[in-house]
Amino acid sequence: MRRQRQLRRLAVTGGWRWIVTLVASAVVGVLLATGGCASLLGIPSEISEQEGGVGSDSSSDGRPSLTDQSSPPADQVSPKLDAGPDALAVDAADAAGPTCDVTKNFGTPVLIASLSTPDHESLARLTDDQLTVFFEAVRLPSSDAGSDSGVDGSAPHHLYTATRATQDAPFGPVTLVPGVGGADEDRAPSVTSDLLTIFFSRRTFDDDSIDIYKAERSSVTDPFDTGSAIANLDVPTDSEITPFVRGDGTEIWFAAIRPPSTTADIQLATFAVNTGYAVTTPTNVNTGFADETHPVISRDGLALYFASNRFGGIKGNNTNIWIATRTSTSADFGTPKQLNATGINTAANEEPSWISPFGCRLYFTSNRAGGAGRSDLYLAIRPM
């Protein structure tokens, strides 16, 4: 029960994470021939040389503490957007090809003001055209807005969505996701590339378990059905959180506590027609003593972003964004390194949520000071 409360707390404030670097095959061929793959990913310029290890900020059993989730002082804050609702230098054709220099670091993050309130927002996942967003949020009564209520699960989290006409416009009104939004406590929405299936974590109030569900619809104009648990992932004694689907949903990356481990580890569920989802553990990603959550995998499967409170972060008991890369989808990941782009990781909590198809835009969640509420949505953009 104590661990369930910690997981619910992690969802909002610090632990409940991808650079997508897909390019045209002709460009890849040139890069492979010239040894330029690392430059394409932009990895050397945006990750720290600090590798994950045992932390000094730890509990009595040697694990990093999960209890200090307070916001940092104002001097630990990245500048927030104040030039209008979403006054961003927008990549108008990012879905068609890279419109940035992927070897450069992300720019200074900005608050997504049109989605941020005094309440709690996190885990924004967008469609490839970046015109529709799905995210989780707590909407509190006006008397509690901006308070700590709901951080520990005392107020339910639900799935919300919003749209905009163009990529350079602020998002319009926020509504519950039709069909699934508001039924139980739902978190971490992730939609397949055809937009017909949504995966999410659900805590049912009858048994307090947290499992991965999926809901489907016949067309993008229809509501989703109410959703059902994924049988192969529904382990009664475990908790499964923060699902992220790659492409058509044949891969689900998620975090779970699997006994005898007492920490959250990243898992991969791969779908096969005759057997359903089979779960494996990616090599070199998990520490076994810290929490690894919020996995976000790139479209080509070669870069994995995630949140961790492992040693080497800015503040050992809060989560920062880390990255692990590999040379092919059949290869092991290398040692994770901390994302080192300016202003993304702070002494607060950060978790990645989505990256545009060619890696020009990183969306993430943070509870840093200077936002609109206790947990807010941010965006960092690579320059040209």
N, C-alpha and C positions, 0 to 999 in steps of 0.2 A: 504493500500500500504506500509506504514511504517513497519507493522508487516511482510509482505511478504519479504521485504528486510532483516529484522532480521532473518527470517527463512532461507533465502538463505545464510546468513552469518554464522549462526549456523551450517550449513551443513559441512563447511570446518574447522572452527576454534574453535568450542567449544560447540556444543549442539545438533546437528542434530542426545542400550547397551544390560554373563550367565554362570554360571558354570554348565556344564553338568556332572551329577554324576550318570549316569546309570550303574548298576552293575548286575551281574548274580543273578537270583532269589534265589539261594541257599545262596549267601552271604547276600542278603537282609533279608532272614529269620533268619539267625544267628544274624544279627544286631538288628532286631526288638525284638528278644527274649532277647537280652542282653542290650537293650537300647543304642545301638551304632550308631544310625542314625546320630546324630549330628557330631560324629567323622568322619563318612563316608563323609559327605558333607564338612568337614573341616571348617565349619563356625566359630567356636570360635577363631581359630588361625588367620583368615584372614580378619575379619571385626572389625571395630572400635566400641567402646561402645557409640560413639557420634551418637545420633539419630537426624533425620532431624527436623528443626524448623525454626522460622522466622529469617532471616539474618540481620546483621548489615550493610553489604554492600548493599545498596538498593537505588532505585530511589525515586523520590519525592512521588510516589504513594505507597511506601512500598514494591515494588517488587525488587528483585535483578536486578541490571543493566546488560544489555546484550551488552553494547557498548564497554567495555574494553576487547578486544580479543588479546592483544599484547602478544608476546612471553616473557617468564620470563628471568631474568638474568641467566648467565651461571652457577651460583652456585645452581640453582634450577633444574638442569638437571640430569637425570639418565644416567649412562654410556652407550655409544652406541657400537654396535658390530664393531670391527675393525680387526677381525682375518680372514677376507675373506668375500666373498659375502653373505653367509648365514651360517657361521660356528657355527652351533647350535648343542647342545647335543640332537639328535633327538630321539623321541619315535617311533621306527620303526614299532611297532605293536599296536599303540594306538587304532586303530579301532577295534581290536580284544579283548581288555580288558585293564584295568588300567595298565600302565607301570610306575606309579609314586605313591608316598604316598599322597593320596588325603587329608590327615589330615594336611599336611604341607603347608606353604605359597608358593606362586609363587616366583621364583627366580627373580633376577634383569632383567628388560626388556632389549631387544636388538632391534636395528633397523633392519627391514627386508630390507637389502641393495639392493637386486636384484629387488625390486619393487619401491624403493624410488628415487625420482628425485628432482631437484630444484623447481619443480612445486608443485601440491597439490594432495595427495592421501589420501583416507579414506575408512572406512567401508569394510575391507576385509572379505569376507565370503568364506569358503573353502568347498570342498566336504569331505565326511567322511574319505576318504583315504588320504586327504591332498595333493593331487597331482594337483588339479586344484583350482585356486582362481578367484573369481569375486570381483571387487571393483569399486569405483567411483574415478574419477580423472579429473583434469583440465590439459590440455596439452597446454601450452602457446607458442607463437613464441619465438625463441631463444633470441630475444632482450628483452623480458619481463620475461624470466625464473628466478624464485627465487624472483620475486617482489610481491607486494600486489595485482596485477591485478587478477581479477577473484574471490577474496575472497567474495565480496559482490554480486556476480552473474553477473558481467560485462563480464565474460568469461564463456561459457557454460561448465557444468559438463556432462561427458559421462560415460558409463559403459565399463569397460575393463576386460580382462581375461588373464591368463597366466597359463602355465603348467610346471611340472617338472617330471623327470623320477622316482625319489625316494624322500622320505621325507627328506633325508639329502642333497639334491642337491639344488642349487639356482634355482629360477624360470627362465624360458626362456623368449623369447621376448614377450612383452606386445602387445595385439591387441584389437581392439574394439570387444565387444560381437557381434557375427554375427547376423544380423537381426534387433537388437534394438539399438546397440551402435551408437550414432552419429545423430539420427533422431531429437530429441528435446533436452531439458536439462533433463537428466536422472540421478538419484541418488539412492543410497542405494539398490543394488541388493541383492536378497535373493532367492535361488533356492530350489525347493522341493527335497526330498530325492531321487527321481528317476531321477532327473536332467532334466526333460522334461518341467517344468514350472518355469519361473523366474518372481518374483514380484519386483517392484521398484516404486519410486516416479518420477513423470514426471511433469515438468513445461512446459506448452505449451506457445509459444510466442504470440499467438493471444489474449489470455485473462489473461495471467500471473498467472493462477491458478496452484496449486500444488495438484495432486491427485495420488492415488495408482493405478498402472496399472499392468497387467499381460500379459506375452507373452508365447506362447507354441511352441513346436516342436515335431515332430513324433519320432525322435530318437536322441541320444546324438551326432551323427555326422551331424545332420541337423542344419541349422540356425533357430533361433527363428523367429516367425512372428513379425510384427511391434508393436504389443501390443494394448490393449484396456483397458479403465478405468473400474474398478469394480463398477458396478452400485450402489450397496447398500452403498458403501463407498464414492462415488463421490458427496459431498455436495458442491454446488456452492459457498456458502458464507464462507466455511471453508477451511483449508489447512491440508492435511494428508501427513505425512512424515515418514521416516525411518522405512519402513515395515520390519518385520522379521518373516519368516514362520517357523512353527514347523512341522517337518515330511513331510506329504503329502500335506500340504497347507490347511488343514481344520481349522487351527488356524493362524491368522495373527495378530501379535502384532505390534502396530504402535503408533505414536504420532500425536496429532491433537489439533487445537484450536477450541473449540466448544463454541460459545456464550451461556451464557453471560461471560464465562471465557475469559480472555485476555492473558493467558499463555498456553503453550503447555502441554497437559496431555497425559499419556499413555492410550491406548484403546486396547481392544481385540475384533477382529471379528472372529466369529465361524460359520463355514459353515454347512448348512442343505440342503439336497437334494431338498426339495420342496420350500424352501424360500430363499435360497442363504445365504449371510453373514448377521449375526445379531451382532450389536455392543453393548458391555457392558464396564463398567469401573471397573478395578480391585480395590478392597478395600484396603485402607491403603497405596497405592503407591504414589498417587499424593498429592501435597501440596495445590494447588489452587492459590498459590502466586509466585511460582517459575516455571521454565521450567523442565519438565521430558520428556526425549526423548531417542532415541536409545535403545529401549527395546530388550533384548536378553533372550529368555526363554530356560531353560535346556530341554533336551529331555524328561525327566520324568515329566516336568511341575512344579517342586517343587522349583526351584530357578530362580528368575528374576533379571537380571542385567540391569542397565540403567544408563543414564547420568542425572545429575541434578546440577543446580546452587543454590540449597537450602542452607540455613544456616547450618554450620557444615562441609562444605568442606574446603579445604586448602585455597582457595581464593574465597570469597563469590560470585563474579560476573563472575567467570569462572566455567566450569563444571568438576566434578569428577565422578568416577564410584561408584555406590551404588548397594547394593544387598538387596533383600527381599526374604524371604523363607516361605514356608508353608508345612504342614504335609501331605496334599493330594491335588489333583487337584480340589476338591470340597470345600476346606477350604479357608478362607481368608489368605492373606499374612500378616506376622507380620510387625512390624515397620521396615522400611529400615535402613540399617546401611552402613556406608562408607567402601568400600574395603580398607583394611589396609596392603596389601602386599607391601613389600619394593619396592619403586621406581615406582609403577604404577600410583598412584595419585600424582600430583605435583601442583604447583601454576599456571601451564599452563592449557590447556583444555584436558581432556581425555574422550573418549567414547568407550565402549566395542563394538566389532563387531562379534566375534565368539569364541567358545570354542570347543576343540576337544571332541569326544563322551564321554570320561570318565573323562573329567575335568583336563587333564594333561597340556593343552596348552591354554593360553588366548591370543587372538589377539585383539589389540585395536588401536585406533587412538589418536595421540597427536600432538600438535603444540609446544611442548617444544623446548627450545633452544638446539642446538647441533645436530639436525636432518639434513636431506638432503635438506629440503625445508620448506615451510610454514606449511605444515601438512603432517605427515608421518605415516607409519604403523609400529607397534611394536609387539613383541612377548615376553611373559613371560612363563616360564616352571616350573612346580613343580619338585622338586628333588625326587629321589627314596627313 
